[in-house]
């Protein structure tokens, strides 16, 4: 077994929850990190959206990024997260305690985010500045004018659980994680596969697309839904 497969066997698995991925924010970005996210995306796509993806995230990095980190590797990681963000399957994050670095970036790329009331979202700080990765972009999508987000992006000030919930960075604060995961999974089961991915993209595009530009895409999606309903009624 090569190192990539060894990493996959310990951090990506299939169980009663669905596909499970664990991201440790204490670890620096590496080729293994990219391989883990790519592996769960491969499996989700193989299941054609019939299985949800549970992403467990926790931990914050210690100090500056590793000296061998390159822009090329960062680009691969961001593309892997973008792939996770667009999967034809519901993605549910479970966050506990301090959550930063890779853990925060993965959290922000999921559909539904559950956290314990001890969670703190932390933008990594090193060499006198916060890390300028796409986590800053995703945080800003939730409200660049929000004081807590500005403090996090500019100064690395942690976003506590109450602010994270108020700013919709997390969807739910819980004490009983297993029960919350089951509830989230039930909610995520209403729409699956390609249809989920289409609706997610329609929602994401709404903030940057004019009504006239969006109309044709939405009408095409409506036509697709009507055709599927007709086929289902006829069968």
Secondary structure, DSSP 8 states (H G I E B T S, - for coil): --HHHHHHHHHEEEETTEEEEEEETTS---HHHHHHHHHHHHHHHHTTT-S-EEEEEEE---SS--TT--HHHHHHHHHHHHHHHT-SS-EEEEEEEEEETHHHHHHTTSSEEEEETT-EEE--EETTEE--SHHHHHHHHTTTT-HHHHHHHHH---EEHHHHHHTTSSSEEES-HHHHHHHHHHHHTTS-HHHHHHHHHHHHHTTTS-HHHHHHHHHHHHHHHHHHHHHHHH-
